[in-house]
Amino acid sequence: MKTVRLALAGLGFVNRGLLRILIDKEAVLARTHGVRFKVTAVADSSGVALNTTGFDLSKLLRLKTEGGKAIDLPEFSSGLR
């Protein structure tokens, strides 16, 4: 199984759509293509959050859908603004 690490610049409409696809199609992508995706960095207007083991995509999507920002994530780094 190959793991592809992703960094998302912006968490607006397009990248929230990508998160939904990655969540909904995780098993299909693994089974048919042998690939797994991990989002390890997210950036928005508030700054950057890093998680080398990968964010929980459902929690990340929920945070952004509810109006949250990268600064609200425990992994937020104030030195990366």
N, C-alpha and C positions, 0 to 999 in steps of 0.2 A: 504494500500500500504506500503510495507516495503522498506526502503531506505538503501542501502548498500554503505558505504563510502569506497573509495579505495585510496590507496597511491601507486603511480607508481614509482618504483626504476628503473630509466633509461627510456629514451624515444626513443629507437632505433626501429628497424624494428618490433619486436614483440609487444611492447606496442603501437606503432602507429597503428598496425593492430587491437589491442584490442579497441583503441579509435574509429576506423572506425566501428567496429561491434557495439559498444555501441551507436554510433550516428545512424547508419542505422537501428538497431533493437530495439530502445528505446520503440516505441509504442507496438511492439509485446511482448517484455519482460514484460512490464507493464500489458498488457491485458491478456496474457496467464499464467504468473507466479506471477503477483502481486508484481513485484520487480522493483525498480528504482535504478540506480547507480549514485553516485556522486564521482567525483575525487576531493579529498580535499588536496592532497599533490602530488607534482611531484619533482623528484630529477634527476639531471644529473651531468655531470662532473663540471659544473659551481656552483652547490649548490642546495638549496632546496627552493621551493616556496609553501606556504600554503594558502589555501582559505577555511575557515570553511563552507562557503555556497556552495562550489563547483565551479570548473572552468567551463567556457564555453568550451565544448569539441571541437567544431568546430574551435574556435579561437586557442585553444591549439594545435590541430592537424596542423592547418595552420602555426603557428609559428614554430613548429618543422620541418615540411616539407620544409619550406623556410630557414632552417638552424639556426633558433633561439635557444636560450638556456633558462634555468630556470632563469638565471640572468636578462633576458630581460623582464620578467613578473613583473607587478607592485607589485605582492604579494611576490616577492623575499625577502628573509631575509638574510642579510649578516652575521648574528650571527649563522646561521645553516650550515656553510660550513663543 
